Amino acid sequence: MPWRVIAHDNQVWHVDAVAERRAHTQAWQLVLSFRAAADRARGRSFWTLYPLEATSKSSLFSQAERIPDAALSQLLAERLA
């Protein structure tokens, strides 16, 4: 089950969120996965960093819950352009 479902350009996208911490850093970064939901668009997916970080995973995901769908749609549009 996706974390969020958004619509963009007459297509439905499933969005998943994961936390990533790079070596030698204290902060967790939010990484988002966008996958096209339609059968004809299967395989159309990508991962991208979102400009959000926190010192704990729980704090990161708490902040991520406040990201508006419009911001996710804009990030998707920029990536697809």
C-alpha positions, 0 to 999 in steps of 0.5 A: 500500500503506497504512503500517498496517491497523487494525480498528475497529468491525468495519471495516478502515481503511488508515492512511498517514503523512506529514510536514508542516512549517509555514512558519517552523518547524523541526519536522516534524509527523506527519499521518495519513490514515485511509481505510475499506477496504470498498467500501460505505464508500468515500469515508469518509476524513479527515486528522488531526495526530498529537501527534508532531514531530521536527527531521528527517523520518527521525526523525519516521518512526522515532518513528511506527513505534513508535506502537501500533495501539491508539493509532491505533484510539483516535484513529480512535474519537475522530474518528468519535465 
